[in-house]
Each structure stands twice: as C-alpha cells, then as structure tokens.
Amino acid sequence: MRPGTTRPQVATGTTRGDARIAGVRLALDQETPVTVFRKLAGDGPGFLLESLGGGERAGRYSIIGAWPARELVCTGTASVFREAGAEREAPADPFVALRAFVRPGPSWGGLRFAGGAVGYMGYDAVRFLERLPGRPPADPDLPVARFMECAILAVLDHVRHELILLAPATPCLGAAAGAAGAPEAARLQEALDRLAVPSTAGQPIFLSDADGPGLGDGGAGAAGPWSAAVRSRTSRAAFEAAVRRAKEYIRAGDVFQVVLSRRLEFDWHGDPFDLYRALRVVTPSPYMFYLRFDGDTVLLGASPELLVRVEGRRVLTRPLAGTRPRGRTPEEDAALEEELRADPKERAEHTMLVDLGRNDLGKVCSYGTVRVERLMYVERYSHVMHMASDVAGQLAPGRDAVDALAACFPAGTLTGAPKVRAMEIIDELEPVARGPYGGAVGYLGYDGNLDMCIAIRTVYIHRGRGYLQAGAGIVHDSRPMEEWAETEAKARAGLRALALALRTRARPRASVAEPAGGTAERPGPARDGGSRR
C-alpha cells in the first residue's frame, strides 16, 4: 500500500482542553532522523531532537517537527506571538510567555511528546527571575528566548521500529496559513506524500578525515582548516586576568565557584544541517538538537546534561560534575572510574551541585518529597565518563512545569555557587552576553510535561556567522593557564565538527574509478544519481 493511502487514526484529548491529535503509525524500515527531517522540513523551519547515547543507553525516540504554525519570540524587553502571518503582544517575561504560549491538550499513544513548544531559553532570561545589577552588551537581534509550535510531527521509535506521524488539531493551528493551517487529515496526507518521495542524499561524511591533521590537538589557536576563520572574543591574557579576579572573590568568601566562559566566532555560509550532521558524528550525546527558526537562524548542539524534566507531577534534575576520559581497555576504563570516584576535589564539587539541585527543587516541590535517588554514579559516553546524581521530587499543588524550569534556571554547573553572586561576577568579567549558551533547550508539551537540557556544546548560526562558547569552573586553587586550556578542550568537539563539515563540503562528490580497461559492466546508479562506494 502506498504510504499516502494509510487511514489516519484520530485520538481525542481527554485530559485537558478540547484539542485532538490525528496520527498514523508506519514501519520504520526505510528512514533515518536525517532523511525524515530533510523530507518534511526541506529548507524551511523545523526541529530535530535526538538522543544518541545516554549513559550507554541508546535513545528510544527521535522527534522531528515541521511547518511551524506559531512562534514565540522574546527579546528581553518585549515578546510577541506570531501566528497566521500576524503578531500580537505577549508577556515580556519569557517564562510567563511560554506558559501562555502552550495551550493545554492531550498526549497520543503514551508518547513523551506529542506536540507543544520546542525551542530555547537563553541564559539572560534569568534577569526575569533575579535582580542582577550589571548586564554585558548583548547581540541586538538575538532573542533571549524563542519557541515554535509545529503543525506536523514525526516520532521515530527506535525500539518498536515505528515512525509515528502526528498532526495536532488545536484551534490555533486551524487558523494558520498554508500547509500548517490545513485540517489535520490533510496535513497527515501531505506528510505521507513527502515521505514517499525517494531521499535526495547530501554529501557523505567521510569518517576517515574526522581525526586528520589539525583535528586531534586543536583549540581556537591551533593549526587546522578552521584556525584562520575562528576568532575568540576574549584574548588569552584577558581570560586569565578574569580567572585571577574570580579567585579574589573566592578568597574573599563571595562564592565557592564561578564558571567563566568565552565566545568563539566564525563565518558560516553553507547549510547548517551539514554542521549538525558532523557534530552528531564527532560527539554523539543524550541531547542532540537542531532548531531552524528561519532561513538564517539556527541553533544546534550536543548536550550531555539534563537541566530539568517534568513527567506528570514528578520533577527530576541530574547534575553532572566530574569527568575522566574513557580508557583504551576495560581494565583502564575501570581504573579511571575508580580514580574519578575517589578524587576529593571532584566529590566536593559534585556534592555542592547536588545540594544546589535539592535547593532548586525545594522551591517548587511538596515538603519532604525532594530526595537524592542516586548519588555519584558514573555514566559513560563515547569519549568521556561523568559522575552524575539524580535529584527528584513531586510538584507542589499549584505549581507546574514552567515553575520547575524557572526554579532550576540557569544550571548551577554553568554559573557556580552561590548562584546569584556567581552570576553577578559573570556579568562583571565576561565581555558579552551569553545568548543561548548556559540556558536551556527542549520542549513543553500540550500535556504539561517538560524536558530541557543545558545549552552547552552549542552552536548558534545567524546571518552567516556562527557562535560557539565554552567555560571553566573556577575554584580557589585554579590555575589561569589550565582554565584557558579547559575552555580549549571543551570547544574542541564543536571545532572538530566545524572542520569535518568544511572538509565534507569542500570534497568533490564521491566517484568510483573506472575498472581496468574501462568496459566492465558496472552496478546501476545509486538512488541519488551518484555512484556507490
């Protein structure tokens, strides 16, 4: 049966509101998250959320959204809702605006996310939560927060090998223009028709180049194909001076730790999705995201760390602090884990962040429900292992997922502690506003569930320029030159992805050499018209 002839199943919301969601299930035997995103979103706005590893556990779901019908844009001084080609005023506070943006509705088939808002809350949204006296210069056209609501969703279930297409049918979507505003059955049919079209493959990513010269030892100043193009907004001398100043505040007793970051900038005139594809190869992470808001604004990243998750009334935060590289053998791996667990400095910093997480959840959870469910366990990823803890609680009556987000925002791992004083010092010592870096990326669903990761290992591309940021946690015995080196190391994954994307873009299309004599019969052409490798 042709995919377009499948009869959609319509689920009617029974929990909240009068919205419904139409959906259809397909076998996941021909598509990948990359091909589904390309087919549904094309060159237009949309998003892709993936989990490419979570503590050695493969992510079950990938979520693709296309044809945004509504958008929330918060500038820091004003906010607007955009829908049906018009704008209307929204609350200036991005947390209040986000709550108003997501209209209650049902879930579908037990999925974690079946529609709602997907986007980011930038670091400077904290100014609506705390009184901070200073403010570094901000990019004038960089929103503090931005979310989209898409009219078509594709959920790839990698356990059941299913592709689930969903078309929310909230009243606002019915008022939207174009494909996004079509009735839900028509939207499903359009999506099915697009999926039935053979993929147009992009340029292959050649893994043999991933660790080539200039990629294994790089920082912003190392030799490599990106070195001339990448610029640091903060010089090494200025960053090390900021570290010394932060240590003075620590000695004075103002803070225990402060996280200082610096921004790298580069020109980018290609398809940002190529950079995302490279990033998912270089550093597969539990929270992979690609958000394309319009033709020249993209946020992409590979975050390892959850900020906060709300499912029903349960709230979870999971601080990561303490890192070791993966061992080359199982024995070396186990030895590095034991070294991490036994390191008194790592344990002290981790304990501080667990206490901060308990304090954050205590603001919005019922008394006596906040507890540490797992303490200082080790999660392994492709290149590193981290020490993690799970802190959970039950939302208090009258509190919701946005309250939980605000309580945990921004992550203590990106500010230091105590959090407010650390942020004041960051304002003083960092020369430019952080933008999305250090904020949160994720979703708030119609059903009230929320899942937000910390915006680290993130690249923001706007009008031909890319921004990458990396930080280091400063404590009393920090050495300025080592903290600079830590920012270099943390930026390396993004820079390696940039180099890989540039190499892939510059390489001529793959071809197969003629056999000796040039007359032997060859296989038929590949689906994209290119040759087979």
DOLOMI-206414 format. One record per residue (C-alpha): residue number from 1; residue in three letters; chain; x, y, z. Coordinates in steps of 0.1 Angstrom, whole numbers, plus 2048, in hexadecimal, padded with zeros to 3 digits. Layout:
     i    aa   ch    c1    c2    c3
   NUM   Ala    A     X     Y     Z
...
This chain:
     i    aa   ch    c1    c2    c3
     1   Met    A   800   800   800
     2   Arg    A   80D   823   7F7
     3   Pro    A   815   836   817
     4   Gly    A   7FD   852   80D
     5   Thr    A   7DF   83A   80E
     6   Thr    A   7E2   832   833
     7   Arg    A   7C4   83B   847
     8   Pro    A   7CD   852   864
     9   Gln    A   7C3   849   887
    10   Val    A   7B4   866   89A
    11   Ala    A   7B9   869   8C0
    12   Thr    A   7A3   881   8D3
    13   Gly    A   7B1   892   8F2
    14   Thr    A   7A1   887   912
    15   Thr    A   7B9   896   92C
    16   Arg    A   7B8   8BC   926
    17   Gly    A   7A9   8D3   90C
    18   Asp    A   795   8CB   8ED
    19   Ala    A   7B2   8C5   8D5
    20   Arg    A   7B8   8A4   8C3
    21   Ile    A   7D5   894   8B1
    22   Ala    A   7D3   880   891
    23   Gly    A   7EE   866   88C
    24   Val    A   7F9   849   877
    25   Arg    A   813   82E   87D
    26   Leu    A   82B   822   862
    27   Ala    A   847   808   862
    28   Leu    A   869   818   868
    29   Asp    A   87C   804   84E
    30   Gln    A   887   81E   834
    31   Glu    A   88D   83E   847
    32   Thr    A   8A5   84E   85F
    33   Pro    A   8A1   86E   874
    34   Val    A   8B6   881   85A
    35   Thr    A   8A1   875   83C
    36   Val    A   880   87C   84D
    37   Phe    A   88B   89F   857
    38   Arg    A   896   8A6   833
    39   Lys    A   876   899   824
    40   Leu    A   85E   8AB   83C
    41   Ala    A   86F   8CC   843
    42   Gly    A   882   8D0   822
    43   Asp    A   893   8F2   823
    44   Gly    A   879   900   83A
    45   Pro    A   876   904   860
    46   Gly    A   874   8E6   877
    47   Phe    A   886   8D2   891
    48   Leu    A   897   8B0   897
    49   Leu    A   89C   8A3   8BA
    50   Glu    A   8B0   883   8BF
    51   Ser    A   8C1   86E   8DA
    52   Leu    A   8E1   85E   8CD
    53   Gly    A   8EB   84E   8EE
    54   Gly    A   8E2   854   912
    55   Gly    A   8FA   844   92A
    56   Glu    A   8FE   826   912
    57   Arg    A   8D9   824   90C
    58   Ala    A   8CE   82B   8E8
    59   Gly    A   8B3   845   8E6
    60   Arg    A   891   836   8DD
    61   Tyr    A   881   854   8CC
    62   Ser    A   88B   86D   8B1
    63   Ile    A   872   88A   8AC
    64   Ile    A   86E   89F   88D
    65   Gly    A   858   8BD   889
    66   Ala    A   850   8D1   869
    67   Trp    A   838   8EC   85D
    68   Pro    A   838   903   87B
    69   Ala    A   816   912   880
    70   Arg    A   81E   928   89E
    71   Glu    A   83D   937   8AD
    72   Leu    A   847   949   8CD
    73   Val    A   863   962   8CB
    74   Cys    A   870   974   8EA
    75   Thr    A   88A   990   8E6
    76   Gly    A   890   997   90B
    77   Thr    A   87B   9B6   90B
    78   Ala    A   85C   9AA   8F8
    79   Ser    A   84D   98A   8EB
    80   Val    A   835   981   8CE
    81   Phe    A   820   964   8C3
    82   Arg    A   822   95F   89D
    83   Glu    A   807   94B   88C
    84   Ala    A   7F3   94C   86C
    85   Gly    A   80A   967   85E
    86   Ala    A   803   97F   87B
    87   Glu    A   813   989   89B
    88   Arg    A   803   990   8BD
    89   Glu    A   812   99C   8DD
    90   Ala    A   81D   982   8F7
    91   Pro    A   829   985   91B
    92   Ala    A   84C   993   91B
    93   Asp    A   857   979   935
    94   Pro    A   861   95B   920
    95   Phe    A   857   942   93A
    96   Val    A   834   951   93D
    97   Ala    A   832   954   917
    98   Leu    A   83C   92F   913
    99   Arg    A   820   924   92A
   100   Ala    A   807   939   916
   101   Phe    A   815   92C   8F5
   102   Val    A   80E   907   8FB
   103   Arg    A   7E9   900   8FB
   104   Pro    A   7DE   8E1   90F
   105   Gly    A   7D7   8C2   8FB
   106   Pro    A   7DA   89C   8FA
   107   Ser    A   7F7   885   8F5
   108   Trp    A   7F6   869   8DC
   109   Gly    A   7FC   844   8E1
   110   Gly    A   811   848   900
   111   Leu    A   82C   85D   8EE
   112   Arg    A   841   874   903
   113   Phe    A   83C   890   8EA
   114   Ala    A   81E   893   8D2
   115   Gly    A   81F   8B8   8CB
   116   Gly    A   825   8D9   8DC
   117   Ala    A   841   8F2   8DE
   118   Val    A   865   8EA   8D3
   119   Gly    A   881   904   8D6
   120   Tyr    A   89A   914   8EE
   121   Met    A   89B   92A   90C
   122   Gly    A   8BB   93F   90B
   123   Tyr    A   8D1   945   929
   124   Asp    A   8C6   969   92D
   125   Ala    A   8A2   95E   934
   126   Val    A   8AE   95B   958
   127   Arg    A   8AB   981   95A
   128   Phe    A   885   97C   95D
   129   Leu    A   88C   965   97B
   130   Glu    A   8A8   977   98E
   131   Arg    A   8B3   99B   992
   132   Leu    A   8D5   99E   982
   133   Pro    A   8E5   9C0   982
   134   Gly    A   8FC   9BD   964
   135   Arg    A   8F5   9B3   940
   136   Pro    A   90F   9AB   926
   137   Pro    A   909   9B8   903
   138   Ala    A   8F0   9A1   8F0
   139   Asp    A   8EC   99A   8CC
   140   Pro    A   8CF   9B1   8C2
   141   Asp    A   8BE   998   8AB
   142   Leu    A   8C3   979   8C0
   143   Pro    A   8A3   970   8D2
   144   Val    A   8A5   966   8F7
   145   Ala    A   88C   94A   8F1
   146   Arg    A   87C   93B   8D2
   147   Phe    A   863   91E   8CF
   148   Met    A   84F   90F   8B2
   149   Glu    A   830   8FA   8B0
   150   Cys    A   830   8E3   892
   151   Ala    A   812   8D7   87E
   152   Ile    A   821   8B5   876
   153   Leu    A   836   89F   88B
   154   Ala    A   849   87F   884
   155   Val    A   853   869   8A2
   156   Leu    A   86C   84D   89A
   157   Asp    A   869   831   8B3
   158   His    A   88A   81E   8B0
   159   Val    A   87F   802   8C8
   160   Arg    A   85F   7F9   8B6
   161   His    A   86C   803   894
   162   Glu    A   84F   81A   88D
   163   Leu    A   84B   83C   87E
   164   Ile    A   82E   84F   88D
   165   Leu    A   820   86D   87A
   166   Leu    A   80B   885   88F
   167   Ala    A   7F6   8A3   885
   168   Pro    A   7EA   8B8   8A3
   169   Ala    A   7C8   8C7   89E
   170   Thr    A   7C7   8E4   8B7
   171   Pro    A   7B2   902   8AE
   172   Cys    A   7D1   918   8A7
   173   Leu    A   7DE   900   88D
   174   Gly    A   7BD   901   87B
   175   Ala    A   7C2   927   877
   176   Ala    A   7E5   924   869
   177   Ala    A   7ED   92A   844
   178   Gly    A   7FA   911   82B
   179   Ala    A   801   8EC   832
   180   Ala    A   804   8F3   857
   181   Gly    A   7DF   8FF   858
   182   Ala    A   7D0   8E3   844
   183   Pro    A   7B9   8CA   856
   184   Glu    A   7CC   8AF   868
   185   Ala    A   7C4   893   850
   186   Ala    A   7D0   8A9   832
   187   Arg    A   7F0   8B1   845
   188   Leu    A   7F6   88C   84B
   189   Gln    A   7F0   884   827
   190   Glu    A   809   89F   81C
   191   Ala    A   823   891   834
   192   Leu    A   81D   86D   827
   193   Asp    A   821   879   803
   194   Arg    A   842   88A   80C
   195   Leu    A   84F   86B   81D
   196   Ala    A   846   856   7FE
   197   Val    A   85F   86A   7E9
   198   Pro    A   881   85A   7E7
   199   Ser    A   89C   86B   7FB
   200   Thr    A   8B4   884   7EB
   201   Ala    A   8D4   87B   7FD
   202   Gly    A   8EB   896   809
   203   Gln    A   911   894   806
   204   Pro    A   91E   876   819
   205   Ile    A   932   87D   839
   206   Phe    A   954   86C   836
   207   Leu    A   95C   85E   858
   208   Ser    A   980   858   84E
   209   Asp    A   986   87D   84F
   210   Ala    A   977   882   872
   211   Asp    A   998   87F   883
   212   Gly    A   9AE   88D   868
   213   Pro    A   9CB   8A6   86D
   214   Gly    A   9C0   8C4   881
   215   Leu    A   9A2   8B4   891
   216   Gly    A   9B1   89F   8AC
   217   Asp    A   9C3   8BB   8C0
   218   Gly    A   9AE   8D9   8B7
   219   Gly    A   9A3   8F7   8C9
   220   Ala    A   999   919   8BB
   221   Gly    A   9BD   921   8B5
   222   Ala    A   9CA   8FF   8A9
   223   Ala    A   9D2   8F7   885
   224   Gly    A   9B5   8E9   871
   225   Pro    A   99E   8F1   855
   226   Trp    A   989   907   86C
   227   Ser    A   9A5   919   87E
   228   Ala    A   9A5   938   868
   229   Ala    A   97F   93C   869
   230   Val    A   979   937   88E
   231   Arg    A   97D   955   8A4
   232   Ser    A   97B   957   8CA
   233   Arg    A   969   976   8D8
   234   Thr    A   97F   974   8F7
   235   Ser    A   9A5   973   8F4
   236   Arg    A   9B9   95A   909
   237   Ala    A   9C7   976   91E
   238   Ala    A   9A5   985   925
   239   Phe    A   996   963   92E
   240   Glu    A   9B3   95A   946
   241   Ala    A   9AF   97C   956
   242   Ala    A   98A   975   95B
   243   Val    A   993   954   96B
   244   Arg    A   9AA   966   983
   245   Arg    A   98F   97F   98C
   246   Ala    A   976   963   992
   247   Lys    A   98E   952   9AA
   248   Glu    A   990   973   9BD
   249   Tyr    A   96A   971   9C2
   250   Ile    A   96E   94D   9CD
   251   Arg    A   989   955   9E7
   252   Ala    A   972   971   9F4
   253   Gly    A   956   958   9FA
   254   Asp    A   93E   966   9E0
   255   Val    A   93B   944   9CE
   256   Phe    A   948   921   9CF
   257   Gln    A   94A   91E   9A9
   258   Val    A   943   933   98A
   259   Val    A   940   927   966
   260   Leu    A   951   93E   94D
   261   Ser    A   94C   939   928
   262   Arg    A   958   948   908
   263   Arg    A   949   94A   8E5
   264   Leu    A   958   93E   8C4
   265   Glu    A   94A   94C   8A3
   266   Phe    A   94E   940   87F
   267   Asp    A   93E   947   85D
   268   Trp    A   926   92D   850
   269   His    A   916   92F   82E
   270   Gly    A   90D   90B   828
   271   Asp    A   8EF   8F5   833
   272   Pro    A   8EF   8F5   859
   273   Phe    A   8E1   8D2   858
   274   Asp    A   902   8C5   84B
   275   Leu    A   912   8D3   86A
   276   Tyr    A   8F8   8C1   87F
   277   Arg    A   8FE   8A0   86D
   278   Ala    A   924   8A4   874
   279   Leu    A   91D   8AC   899
   280   Arg    A   908   88D   89E
   281   Val    A   925   878   890
   282   Val    A   940   88A   8A4
   283   Thr    A   92E   88A   8C6
   284   Pro    A   90E   875   8C8
   285   Ser    A   8FC   881   8E7
   286   Pro    A   8DC   87A   8FA
   287   Tyr    A   8CD   89C   8F0
   288   Met    A   8D3   8A3   8CB
   289   Phe    A   8BF   8C0   8BC
   290   Tyr    A   8BC   8D3   89C
   291   Leu    A   8A4   8F1   89C
   292   Arg    A   89F   905   87C
   293   Phe    A   889   923   882
   294   Asp    A   88D   933   860
   295   Gly    A   8A5   933   843
   296   Asp    A   8C1   944   856
   297   Thr    A   8BC   93B   87A
   298   Val    A   8C6   918   887
   299   Leu    A   8CE   90A   8AA
   300   Leu    A   8DF   8E8   8AB
   301   Gly    A   8F1   8D5   8C5
   302   Ala    A   8FB   8B5   8D7
   303   Ser    A   8F4   8B9   8FC
   304   Pro    A   8FD   89D   915
   305   Glu    A   8E9   8AC   932
   306   Leu    A   8C5   8AE   93D
   307   Leu    A   8BA   8CE   94D
   308   Val    A   897   8C3   958
   309   Arg    A   87C   8AA   94E
   310   Val    A   858   8AA   958
   311   Glu    A   841   88C   952
   312   Gly    A   820   88E   963
   313   Arg    A   828   89C   985
   314   Arg    A   84B   88D   987
   315   Val    A   868   8A5   983
   316   Leu    A   88C   89A   97C
   317   Thr    A   8AD   8AC   97A
   318   Arg    A   8CE   89A   973
   319   Pro    A   8EE   8AE   97A
   320   Leu    A   90D   8A2   969
   321   Ala    A   92E   8AB   979
   322   Gly    A   94F   898   977
   323   Thr    A   95E   88B   956
   324   Arg    A   977   872   94B
   325   Pro    A   980   866   928
   326   Arg    A   976   843   91D
   327   Gly    A   991   828   921
   328   Arg    A   9A0   816   903
   329   Thr    A   998   7F4   914
   330   Pro    A   97D   7E8   92C
   331   Glu    A   997   7E7   948
   332   Glu    A   9A3   80B   942
   333   Asp    A   97F   816   940
   334   Ala    A   977   807   962
   335   Ala    A   997   816   971
   336   Leu    A   98D   839   964
   337   Glu    A   96A   835   973
   338   Glu    A   979   82C   995
   339   Glu    A   990   84A   992
   340   Leu    A   973   861   98B
   341   Arg    A   95E   853   9A8
   342   Ala    A   97B   857   9C0
   343   Asp    A   986   87B   9B6
   344   Pro    A   97E   891   9D4
   345   Lys    A   97D   8B1   9BF
   346   Glu    A   964   8A1   9A6
   347   Arg    A   94F   893   9C2
   348   Ala    A   94E   8B5   9D4
   349   Glu    A   943   8C8   9B5
   350   His    A   929   8AD   9AD
   351   Thr    A   91B   8AE   9D0
   352   Met    A   918   8D4   9CD
   353   Leu    A   904   8D1   9AD
   354   Val    A   8ED   8B5   9BB
   355   Asp    A   8E5   8CC   9D9
   356   Leu    A   8DE   8E8   9C0
   357   Gly    A   8C6   8D1   9AD
   358   Arg    A   8B4   8C7   9CD
   359   Asn    A   8B0   8EC   9D6
   360   Asp    A   8A2   8F4   9B3
   361   Leu    A   888   8D8   9B4
   362   Gly    A   87F   8E1   9D7
   363   Lys    A   871   902   9CA
   364   Val    A   855   8F1   9B6
   365   Cys    A   851   8CE   9C5
   366   Ser    A   83C   8C3   9E2
   367   Tyr    A   84E   8C2   A03
   368   Gly    A   85F   8A2   A0A
   369   Thr    A   85E   894   9E7
   370   Val    A   880   8A0   9DA
   371   Arg    A   89A   885   9DD
   372   Val    A   8BA   879   9CD
   373   Glu    A   8B0   859   9BA
   374   Arg    A   8D3   850   9AE
   375   Leu    A   8F3   860   9BA
   376   Met    A   914   863   9A8
   377   Tyr    A   910   847   98E
   378   Val    A   925   847   96F
   379   Glu    A   916   84A   94C
   380   Arg    A   92B   841   92E
   381   Tyr    A   92A   853   90C
   382   Ser    A   93D   84E   8EC
   383   His    A   95C   861   8F7
   384   Val    A   958   86A   91C
   385   Met    A   947   85E   93C
   386   His    A   935   875   954
   387   Met    A   92B   873   979
   388   Ala    A   905   878   97B
   389   Ser    A   8EA   87A   996
   390   Asp    A   8C4   878   993
   391   Val    A   8B0   891   9A8
   392   Ala    A   88A   88E   9A7
   393   Gly    A   86B   89B   9B7
   394   Gln    A   845   89F   9B3
   395   Leu    A   837   8C0   9A7
   396   Ala    A   824   8D3   9C2
   397   Pro    A   7FF   8DB   9BC
   398   Gly    A   7FB   8FA   9A6
   399   Arg    A   81E   8F5   996
   400   Asp    A   824   8EB   972
   401   Ala    A   840   8E2   95B
   402   Val    A   849   906   953
   403   Asp    A   84D   90C   979
   404   Ala    A   865   8EF   97A
   405   Leu    A   879   8FD   95C
   406   Ala    A   87C   91F   96D
   407   Ala    A   886   90F   98E
   408   Cys    A   8A4   8FD   97E
   409   Phe    A   8AD   918   966
   410   Pro    A   8C9   91D   95D
   411   Ala    A   8DD   8FE   966
   412   Gly    A   8F5   901   983
   413   Thr    A   90E   8EF   96E
   414   Leu    A   90F   90D   957
   415   Thr    A   90F   928   972
   416   Gly    A   920   91D   991
   417   Ala    A   914   920   9B5
   418   Pro    A   904   932   9C6
   419   Lys    A   8F2   937   9A6
   420   Val    A   8E7   95B   9A7
   421   Arg    A   909   969   9B3
   422   Ala    A   91B   953   999
   423   Met    A   905   962   97D
   424   Glu    A   90D   985   989
   425   Ile    A   932   97D   985
   426   Ile    A   92C   96E   963
   427   Asp    A   91B   98F   958
   428   Glu    A   93A   9A2   964
   429   Leu    A   954   98C   954
   430   Glu    A   945   97F   933
   431   Pro    A   946   999   917
   432   Val    A   927   98F   904
   433   Ala    A   905   980   90D
   434   Arg    A   904   95A   90B
   435   Gly    A   8E6   957   8F4
   436   Pro    A   8D8   933   8F3
   437   Tyr    A   8F8   925   903
   438   Gly    A   8F2   91B   927
   439   Gly    A   8CC   91C   923
   440   Ala    A   8B5   900   91A
   441   Val    A   8A9   8ED   8FB
   442   Gly    A   88B   8D6   8F8
   443   Tyr    A   865   8D4   8F9
   444   Leu    A   846   8DB   90D
   445   Gly    A   82A   8C4   901
   446   Tyr    A   804   8C9   8FF
   447   Asp    A   801   8B0   91B
   448   Gly    A   817   8C6   932
   449   Asn    A   836   8B0   931
   450   Leu    A   857   8C1   92C
   451   Asp    A   87A   8B5   923
   452   Met    A   897   8CF   922
   453   Cys    A   8BC   8C9   91E
   454   Ile    A   8D7   8E2   926
   455   Ala    A   8E2   8F6   908
   456   Ile    A   907   8EC   906
   457   Arg    A   91B   8DE   8E8
   458   Thr    A   904   8F5   8D5
   459   Val    A   909   909   8B4
   460   Tyr    A   8F2   926   8AB
   461   Ile    A   8F3   931   887
   462   His    A   8E3   952   87D
   463   Arg    A   8E7   965   85C
   464   Gly    A   907   954   851
   465   Arg    A   919   954   873
   466   Gly    A   91D   937   88B
   467   Tyr    A   921   93A   8B1
   468   Leu    A   930   91F   8C8
   469   Gln    A   936   923   8ED
   470   Ala    A   949   910   907
   471   Gly    A   94F   915   92C
   472   Ala    A   964   909   94A
   473   Gly    A   95B   907   96F
   474   Ile    A   972   91D   984
   475   Val    A   979   912   9A7
   476   His    A   993   91E   9C1
   477   Asp    A   9B0   909   9B4
   478   Ser    A   9A9   90F   98F
   479   Arg    A   9C7   918   978
   480   Pro    A   9BE   932   95D
   481   Met    A   9D2   920   942
   482   Glu    A   9C0   8FF   94A
   483   Glu    A   99E   90F   949
   484   Trp    A   9A5   91D   927
   485   Ala    A   9B0   8FB   91C
   486   Glu    A   98F   8ED   929
   487   Thr    A   97B   904   913
   488   Glu    A   990   8F9   8F6
   489   Ala    A   988   8D5   8FE
   490   Lys    A   963   8DB   902
   491   Ala    A   961   8EE   8E1
   492   Arg    A   974   8D2   8CF
   493   Ala    A   956   8BD   8C6
   494   Gly    A   944   8DB   8B5
   495   Leu    A   964   8E5   8A3
   496   Arg    A   96A   8C1   897
   497   Ala    A   947   8C0   88A
   498   Leu    A   94C   8E1   878
   499   Ala    A   96C   8D4   868
   500   Leu    A   95B   8B3   85E
   501   Ala    A   93E   8C6   84F
   502   Leu    A   955   8DD   83C
   503   Arg    A   96A   8C0   82E
   504   Thr    A   94A   8AE   824
   505   Arg    A   93D   8CD   812
   506   Ala    A   95E   8D2   800
   507   Arg    A   962   8AE   7F4
   508   Pro    A   957   8A7   7D1
   509   Arg    A   93A   88F   7CE
   510   Ala    A   944   86B   7D4
   511   Ser    A   94C   857   7B4
   512   Val    A   957   834   7AC
   513   Ala    A   975   830   795
   514   Glu    A   970   81E   774
   515   Pro    A   97B   7FA   775
   516   Ala    A   99A   7F1   762
   517   Gly    A   991   7F1   73D
   518   Gly    A   972   807   744
   519   Thr    A   959   7F0   735
   520   Ala    A   94E   7D9   751
   521   Glu    A   92A   7D9   75B
   522   Arg    A   923   7EF   779
   523   Pro    A   906   7EF   792
   524   Gly    A   8E8   805   78C
   525   Pro    A   8E8   829   799
   526   Ala    A   8E1   830   7BD
   527   Arg    A   8C0   83F   7C7
   528   Asp    A   8CE   863   7C8
   529   Gly    A   8DD   860   7A6
   530   Gly    A   900   85E   7B3
   531   Ser    A   917   840   7B4
   532   Arg    A   91A   825   7CE
   533   Arg    A   937   822   7E7
